[in-house]
């Protein structure tokens, strides 16, 4: 069961353009940070600095909405069940 804090973080993240882009890309399947950065820069008028893109990814990971897989060299990211559950609850 999602906490009230999780619901608030989810609601904030679905309104934030960069996090929406990241989550949309991850719903297609596992992606690397480079792939997520490319998706952001393709969708946004002004490209994001790679550090800023990484901060959005780190935020989503800290909230438990995405999960890092693989080593430190070139990890990939996936959507967690927590995000899927909150999204399903929102859509119902």
C-alpha positions as CSV (number, residue, x, y, z in Angstrom):
1,X,0.0,0.0,0.0
2,X,1.4,3.4,-1.0
3,X,1.9,6.0,1.7
4,X,0.5,9.5,1.5
5,X,4.1,10.7,0.9
6,X,4.4,8.3,-2.1
7,X,1.1,9.6,-3.5
8,X,2.2,13.2,-3.2
9,X,5.6,12.4,-4.8
10,X,3.8,10.6,-7.7
11,X,1.4,13.5,-8.3
12,X,4.3,15.9,-8.4
13,X,6.3,13.7,-10.7
14,X,3.5,13.2,-13.2
15,X,3.2,17.0,-13.6
16,X,6.9,17.6,-14.1
17,X,7.8,17.5,-17.8
18,X,11.3,15.9,-17.5
19,X,10.1,13.1,-15.1
20,X,7.1,12.5,-17.4
21,X,9.5,12.0,-20.3
22,X,11.7,9.7,-18.3
23,X,8.8,7.6,-17.1
24,X,7.3,7.4,-20.6
25,X,10.6,6.1,-22.0
26,X,11.0,3.6,-19.2
27,X,7.6,2.2,-19.8
28,X,8.9,1.1,-23.2
29,X,11.5,-1.1,-21.3
30,X,14.8,-0.9,-19.6
31,X,16.9,2.1,-20.6
32,X,20.4,3.4,-19.8
33,X,21.1,6.9,-18.5
34,X,22.4,7.9,-21.9
35,X,19.1,6.7,-23.5
36,X,17.1,8.7,-21.0
37,X,19.3,11.8,-21.6
38,X,18.8,11.5,-25.3
39,X,15.0,11.2,-24.9
40,X,14.9,14.3,-22.7
41,X,17.0,16.3,-25.1
42,X,14.9,15.2,-28.1
43,X,11.7,16.2,-26.4
44,X,12.8,19.5,-24.7
45,X,13.3,22.8,-26.5
46,X,16.5,23.5,-24.6
47,X,18.8,20.5,-23.9
48,X,19.5,19.6,-20.3
49,X,22.9,19.3,-18.9
50,X,23.7,15.6,-18.2
51,X,24.1,16.4,-14.5
52,X,20.5,17.7,-14.4
53,X,19.2,14.7,-16.2
54,X,21.0,12.5,-13.7
55,X,19.4,14.4,-10.9
56,X,15.9,13.7,-12.2
57,X,16.8,10.0,-12.5
58,X,18.3,10.0,-9.0
59,X,15.2,11.6,-7.6
60,X,12.9,9.0,-9.2
61,X,15.2,6.3,-7.9
62,X,15.2,7.7,-4.4
63,X,11.4,7.9,-4.4
64,X,11.3,4.2,-5.3
65,X,9.7,4.8,-8.7
66,X,12.6,3.4,-10.8
67,X,15.2,0.9,-10.1
68,X,18.8,0.8,-11.2
69,X,20.1,-2.5,-12.6
70,X,23.6,-3.5,-13.4
71,X,27.0,-2.2,-12.4
72,X,28.3,1.4,-12.0
73,X,29.8,1.4,-15.5
74,X,26.6,1.7,-17.5
75,X,23.6,0.8,-15.4
76,X,20.1,0.6,-16.8
77,X,16.8,1.7,-15.2
78,X,13.3,0.2,-15.0
79,X,9.9,1.2,-13.7
80,X,9.1,-0.3,-10.2
81,X,5.9,-1.9,-9.2
82,X,5.3,1.0,-6.8
83,X,5.0,3.4,-9.8
84,X,2.8,1.0,-11.7
85,X,0.5,0.6,-8.7
86,X,0.2,4.3,-8.2
87,X,-0.4,4.9,-11.9
88,X,-3.1,2.2,-12.0
89,X,-4.8,3.7,-8.9
90,X,-4.8,7.2,-10.6
91,X,-6.4,5.8,-13.7
92,X,-9.1,3.9,-11.9
